[in-house]
């Protein structure tokens, strides 16, 4: 009976890999090139003890601990710096990759009708889920092994084979662990949108918990699965216990996913979708209100998620801005007013990083809305709208308006969270105008990023995935640029690179307006392409 439930699992796994081969290669090459490429560069960046000591002081500040995690005790080598900077970041990227694969292979296949065709043949009830998990396991295993082998040849000072394979395989297993968590959620929900939202909510809660515990109670990070990657103590203790914990949790999640799959109807979820009203109100009888109705849950989750993230980061401003904790000698050299000014400057520097991160995160739901002009057509969801007397311009404007308003509002929610959370704990609060300076400064590059997405949807709809890749590149450059000493010209690859350390400095008004102009031009060009091209209805 058990064998019947898993019938054709390996056949479906091969089928999945053949179907996803391009996506797999793109993700694998991107992750491996990023990880191994940075490792190869680190010896040149931090090859001397002086350089190591300088960066260690930075990484031990509360601001950096909240971003990258708490470092183990010294002495430190180049390899220790690399492991500290890259472990949490690569885990985040791995989570994004695994959520994409597992949710598409489960709920996504159901929405496209592929799963119905597969299940019409002689396959086991659990075959589709088990083949999706097996595919993800193989992807993560191969990437993790290449990470480890790449570190062997990267020439980092302070590495050892045990640490290389611990870090490589540990990162691979961390990604697979989150894919099993998403697999469980996919059994609870009945559509890919809900599965994606819930998966990222759980991941976001873990990230916030990891950040808080790293700063205040590092031992409590053991209770957070995302925090296990920090406990590797790579190149120090080379602790394999977190890997064992990840494996055990993955096994438990797989068992739960199989159990839930057996106890739900095919195509449905454990949590039933609530039926809507039979008649819409006058306020919900147009494309704009329809798209808001379809996406309101995810947009509200993004809004409150970013607000909570902002409040959480803001709650540690009093720790981040206390320079006396890192340099007590300054108390003897500076008066109280000068110390307060220095504390605020440190927080502004931290804000400059956070605001870029928040702006990029706020762009994601905006890009998803714009890309719906392609994905909605491919799945046939927009067919009913196209059959009505609604022109492309109205449809285009409805999506674009919602995308711009959503991105700007969600970004503002994150900034508001920073302001409220920070001023709630600080003895010398920072003026709201400083936060709004950063908010206004980053609106123009956000519009350019949305404009690029519009152009892709209008002229090259098959390549819309490139806008997500562009976001990742932008995030990496802005997030890691100083730490890995990227050349100054690399910042100009993205429109965010033209915004100079806002809110530490005032944003350039002329830069703001020429970026707004470019964003509008890109949107117009994108619309012209959208109006001319054929529809993508299957």
Order of alpha helices (4+ residues) and beta strands (2+ residues): alpha-alpha-alpha-alpha-alpha-alpha-alpha-alpha-alpha-alpha-alpha-alpha-alpha-alpha-alpha-alpha-alpha-alpha-alpha-alpha-alpha-alpha-alpha
